[in-house]
Amino acid sequence: LPGGGVHASPDASPASDTASTASHAITSKSSRGVNTPPGEGEDEDDEEDAAFWELPVGREWVVKLADYGTCDIDVSTMHLPMTERHVTTWENMLPDLLLWGKQATQGFDSDVWGVALCFFHLLTGDVPYEETAEELTCPPQLAKLWRRIWEKTKGFEAATALLENAEEDDTLLQDTLWRVLLLFAHDSLFAPDSAAPKSPILAALVSFTEKPAGKREWADARAAWCLWGGAGAKNEKRRKAADSGETRRPAVRRAQKMLGRIPNGSKVLQGALALSGSGSGGVGGGPVARLSAQELLALLEDSS
């Protein structure tokens, strides 16, 4: 997987320089193509690659399905707030950082989210990642409001640091969050009695959707894109059309069809992409009750 790496697990004992060598080997391998046999190629990394593939059996490794920057193996920093250095490709980032700021903590949530994104894109059959919903862009008014909140609200320093690397009219961060919420969020996340921590970003979205134009744009997009059926469709006609698939985008229809064929498929995806507001204090103290890595593995094994 592009951007993937291998890191020693917190319980493993290999030296950190060995883990670094392994990460580099995987990266150079993926850059030349996964079908290139170890030890063959045109660059000087071949010997290093071959050495990696011959590591002694029995060492414990964790394969990280995430971009560099989201991987962190230092036990002492677990449960500390995420920072901008834990974000590389914005489209793949854990959205908790944008929604709850420093309440999003370092842990395995990023890995669970990364696995789920890979699963989702395999189901759609589309090229990863943002191309699946490329036509979805955050409404300009809401994009400006979100940016102002990130820049002015205490606790969102990481998002502010990311924005410092973007032009004023660059809305990739806002577009990414807009797509994620349309695709994966449950209606309960936006409910007044949501168990998820309060978020000024979500409050701004709710305010936007209370206005006629915003309400129509949000409801139509949710009916077409939400993976969980007719979520977000406020009137019966729109909901029935969404549930019947008449307004569904092809990528979402394909994903829903494939999910129906895979044992535990919906449990895996809904649990790993948890943005439901159904509970707080998730794995690692995160804002939502996302599946733990162990729970995800158990479901995947049951699905075999």
C-alpha positions as CSV (number, residue, x, y, z in Angstrom):
1,L,0.0,0.0,0.0
2,P,1.4,3.4,-0.9
3,G,2.8,5.2,2.2
4,G,2.6,2.0,4.3
5,G,5.3,1.0,6.6
6,V,6.3,-1.6,9.2
7,H,7.0,-0.7,12.8
8,A,7.9,-2.9,15.8
9,S,5.0,-3.4,18.1
10,P,5.1,-1.8,21.6
11,D,5.6,-5.4,23.0
12,A,8.3,-6.3,20.6
13,S,12.1,-6.0,21.2
14,P,13.8,-5.3,17.9
15,A,16.0,-2.3,17.8
16,S,14.5,0.9,16.5
17,D,17.1,1.0,13.7
18,T,15.9,-2.4,12.5
19,A,12.3,-1.2,12.5
20,S,13.4,1.8,10.5
21,T,15.1,-0.4,8.0
22,A,12.0,-2.5,7.6
23,S,9.9,0.5,7.0
24,H,12.3,1.8,4.3
25,A,12.4,-1.6,2.7
26,I,8.6,-1.8,2.4
27,T,8.4,1.7,1.0
28,S,11.1,1.2,-1.6
29,K,9.5,-2.1,-2.5
30,S,6.1,-0.5,-3.0
31,S,7.6,2.3,-5.1
32,R,9.0,-0.2,-7.6
33,G,5.9,-2.5,-7.5
34,V,4.8,-5.3,-5.3
35,N,5.7,-7.9,-7.9
36,T,9.4,-7.0,-7.9
37,P,11.2,-10.0,-6.2
38,P,13.5,-9.2,-3.2
39,G,17.0,-8.5,-4.4
40,E,16.0,-7.6,-8.0
41,G,15.7,-4.1,-9.4
42,E,17.7,-1.1,-10.5
43,D,18.5,0.8,-7.3
44,E,20.9,0.3,-4.4
45,D,18.2,-0.6,-1.9
46,D,17.9,-4.2,-3.2
47,E,20.3,-5.6,-0.6
48,E,18.5,-3.8,2.1
49,D,15.2,-5.1,0.8
50,A,16.5,-8.7,0.7
51,A,17.9,-8.3,4.3
52,F,14.4,-7.2,5.5
53,W,12.6,-10.2,3.9
54,E,15.1,-12.5,5.6
55,L,14.4,-11.2,9.2
56,P,14.2,-14.0,11.7
57,V,10.9,-15.7,12.2
58,G,9.2,-15.0,15.5
59,R,9.7,-11.3,15.8
60,E,6.5,-9.4,16.4
61,W,5.6,-6.8,13.8
62,V,2.7,-4.6,13.2
63,V,1.9,-3.7,9.6
64,K,0.7,-0.1,9.5
65,L,-1.9,0.6,6.8
66,A,-1.4,4.3,7.1
67,D,0.7,7.1,5.8
68,Y,3.9,8.1,7.6
69,G,3.1,10.5,10.3
70,T,0.1,8.6,11.6
71,C,2.3,5.7,12.8
72,D,3.5,6.1,16.4
73,I,5.0,3.2,18.4
74,D,6.2,5.1,21.5
75,V,4.1,3.7,24.4
76,S,4.9,6.8,26.5
77,T,3.0,9.1,24.0
78,M,-0.1,6.9,23.7
79,H,-3.2,8.7,24.9
80,L,-1.6,12.1,24.4
81,P,-3.3,14.5,22.0
82,M,-2.7,14.0,18.3
83,T,-0.7,16.7,16.6
84,E,-0.2,17.9,13.1
85,R,2.8,15.5,12.7
86,H,0.4,12.6,12.9
87,V,-1.2,13.8,9.6
88,T,0.2,13.2,6.2
89,T,-2.3,12.7,3.4
90,W,-5.2,14.8,4.5
91,E,-7.8,12.7,2.7
92,N,-6.9,9.7,4.9
93,M,-6.5,11.4,8.2
94,L,-8.5,10.4,11.3
95,P,-11.4,12.9,11.3
96,D,-11.5,13.1,15.1
97,L,-8.7,15.6,15.0
98,L,-10.8,18.0,12.9
99,L,-14.0,17.4,14.9
100,W,-12.7,17.4,18.5
101,G,-9.2,18.8,18.3
102,K,-7.0,17.8,21.2
103,Q,-9.6,15.3,22.5
104,A,-8.4,13.1,19.6
105,T,-5.6,11.1,21.1
106,Q,-2.7,9.0,19.8
107,G,-3.5,5.3,19.7
108,F,-4.7,2.6,17.4
109,D,-7.8,4.5,16.2
110,S,-5.8,5.8,13.2
111,D,-4.9,2.2,12.2
112,V,-8.5,1.0,12.6
113,W,-9.7,4.0,10.5
114,G,-7.0,3.3,7.9
115,V,-8.0,-0.4,7.5
116,A,-11.6,0.6,7.2
117,L,-10.9,3.1,4.5
118,C,-9.0,0.4,2.6
119,F,-11.9,-1.9,3.0
120,F,-14.4,0.7,1.8
121,H,-12.4,1.5,-1.3
122,L,-12.1,-2.2,-2.2
123,L,-15.9,-2.5,-1.9
124,T,-16.5,0.5,-4.2
125,G,-14.0,-0.7,-6.8
126,D,-12.9,2.9,-7.3
127,V,-9.4,4.3,-7.2
128,P,-8.5,5.4,-3.7
129,Y,-9.0,7.7,-2.0
130,E,-10.7,11.1,-2.5
131,E,-11.6,10.2,-6.1
132,T,-14.6,8.2,-4.9
133,A,-16.3,11.4,-3.9
134,E,-14.3,13.9,-5.9
135,E,-17.5,15.9,-6.8
136,L,-18.3,16.5,-3.2
137,T,-16.9,19.9,-2.1
138,C,-17.7,21.7,1.1
139,P,-20.1,24.6,0.6
140,P,-18.0,27.9,0.6
141,Q,-19.9,29.5,3.4
142,L,-19.4,26.4,5.7
143,A,-15.8,26.0,4.6
144,K,-15.0,29.6,5.7
145,L,-16.8,29.0,9.0
146,W,-14.9,25.8,9.7
147,R,-11.6,27.4,8.9
148,R,-12.3,30.3,11.3
149,I,-13.3,27.9,14.1
150,W,-10.1,25.9,13.6
151,E,-8.0,29.0,13.7
152,K,-9.7,30.8,16.6
153,T,-10.8,28.0,18.9
154,K,-8.5,26.7,21.7
155,G,-7.8,23.0,21.3
156,F,-7.6,23.0,17.5
157,E,-3.9,24.0,17.3
158,A,-3.1,20.9,15.2
159,A,-5.7,21.8,12.5
160,T,-4.4,25.4,12.5
161,A,-0.9,24.2,11.9
162,L,-2.2,22.2,8.9
163,L,-4.0,25.2,7.5
164,E,-0.8,27.3,7.7
165,N,0.5,25.1,4.9
166,A,-2.5,25.8,2.8
167,E,-3.6,28.8,0.7
168,E,-6.6,30.8,1.9
169,D,-8.7,29.4,-0.9
170,D,-7.5,25.8,-0.5
171,T,-10.4,23.9,1.0
172,L,-9.0,20.4,0.9
173,L,-9.3,20.0,4.7
174,Q,-12.9,21.1,4.7
175,D,-13.7,19.0,1.6
176,T,-12.2,16.0,3.3
177,L,-14.3,16.4,6.4
178,W,-17.5,17.2,4.4
179,R,-17.0,13.9,2.4
180,V,-16.4,11.9,5.5
181,L,-19.5,13.1,7.3
182,L,-21.7,12.6,4.2
183,L,-20.4,9.1,3.7
184,F,-19.9,7.6,7.1
185,A,-21.6,9.7,9.9
186,H,-24.8,8.5,11.5
187,D,-27.7,10.8,12.2
188,S,-27.2,10.3,15.9
189,L,-23.9,12.2,15.7
190,F,-25.9,15.4,15.0
191,A,-28.6,14.9,17.5
192,P,-28.9,17.3,20.5
193,D,-28.7,14.3,22.9
194,S,-25.6,12.8,21.1
195,A,-23.3,11.0,23.5
196,A,-20.3,12.2,21.6
197,P,-18.4,15.2,23.0
198,K,-19.6,18.6,21.9
199,S,-17.9,20.0,18.8
200,P,-18.0,23.6,17.5
201,I,-17.4,22.1,14.0
202,L,-20.5,19.9,14.3
203,A,-22.5,22.8,15.8
204,A,-21.5,24.9,12.8
205,L,-22.7,22.2,10.4
206,V,-26.0,21.8,12.2
207,S,-26.5,25.6,12.0
208,F,-25.7,25.5,8.3
209,T,-28.3,22.7,7.7
210,E,-31.0,24.6,9.5
211,K,-31.1,27.2,6.8
212,P,-33.2,26.3,3.7
213,A,-30.4,26.2,1.1
214,G,-28.0,24.3,3.5
215,K,-30.7,21.9,4.6
216,R,-31.5,21.0,1.0
217,E,-27.9,20.6,0.0
218,W,-27.0,18.4,3.0
219,A,-30.1,16.2,2.7
220,D,-29.7,15.6,-1.0
221,A,-26.0,14.8,-0.6
222,R,-26.6,12.5,2.3
223,A,-29.4,10.7,0.4
224,A,-27.0,10.1,-2.5
225,W,-23.8,9.3,-0.6
226,C,-24.4,8.0,2.9
227,L,-23.3,4.4,3.2
228,W,-25.8,3.5,5.8
229,G,-29.0,3.7,3.8
230,G,-31.4,6.7,3.9
231,A,-29.6,8.5,6.7
232,G,-30.1,12.2,6.5
233,A,-33.1,12.1,4.2
234,K,-35.6,14.3,6.1
235,N,-38.8,13.7,4.1
236,E,-40.4,10.4,3.3
237,K,-40.1,10.7,-0.5
238,R,-36.4,11.5,-0.4
239,R,-35.8,8.7,2.1
240,K,-37.6,6.1,0.0
241,A,-35.7,7.1,-3.0
242,A,-32.4,6.8,-1.1
243,D,-33.3,3.4,0.4
244,S,-34.3,2.0,-3.0
245,G,-31.0,3.1,-4.5
246,E,-32.6,5.5,-7.0
247,T,-30.5,8.4,-5.9
248,R,-27.4,6.5,-4.8
249,R,-24.1,7.2,-6.4
250,P,-22.7,4.1,-8.2
251,A,-19.7,3.7,-5.9
252,V,-22.0,3.7,-2.8
253,R,-24.4,1.2,-4.4
254,R,-21.5,-1.1,-5.2
255,A,-20.2,-0.9,-1.7
256,Q,-23.6,-1.6,-0.2
257,K,-24.1,-4.6,-2.5
258,M,-20.7,-6.1,-1.7
259,L,-21.3,-5.5,2.1
260,G,-24.4,-7.7,1.8
261,R,-22.3,-10.6,0.6
262,I,-19.6,-10.4,3.3
263,P,-20.3,-11.9,6.7
264,N,-19.8,-9.3,9.4
265,G,-19.0,-6.8,6.6
266,S,-21.4,-4.1,7.9
267,K,-20.3,-4.6,11.5
268,V,-16.7,-4.2,10.5
269,L,-17.2,-1.0,8.4
270,Q,-19.7,0.7,10.8
271,G,-17.6,-0.2,13.8
272,A,-14.3,0.8,12.4
273,L,-15.6,4.0,10.8
274,A,-17.6,4.9,13.9
275,L,-19.0,8.4,13.7
276,S,-22.2,7.6,15.4
277,G,-22.3,9.6,18.6
278,S,-23.4,6.4,20.3
279,G,-20.8,6.6,22.9
280,S,-17.8,8.5,24.1
281,G,-14.4,7.4,25.5
282,G,-13.5,5.1,22.7
283,V,-10.3,3.1,22.4
284,G,-7.4,5.1,23.7
285,G,-9.7,7.6,25.2
286,G,-10.9,8.8,21.8
287,P,-14.1,10.8,21.3
288,V,-16.2,8.0,19.9
289,A,-16.6,4.3,20.6
290,R,-14.7,2.9,17.6
291,L,-13.8,-0.7,17.3
292,S,-10.6,-1.7,19.0
293,A,-7.9,-3.3,16.9
294,Q,-8.6,-6.6,18.7
295,E,-12.3,-6.4,18.0
296,L,-11.7,-5.5,14.4
297,L,-9.4,-8.5,14.0
298,A,-11.9,-10.9,15.6
299,L,-14.6,-9.8,13.2
300,L,-12.3,-10.1,10.2
301,E,-11.4,-13.7,11.3
302,D,-15.0,-14.6,11.8
303,S,-15.7,-13.3,8.2
304,S,-13.1,-15.7,6.7
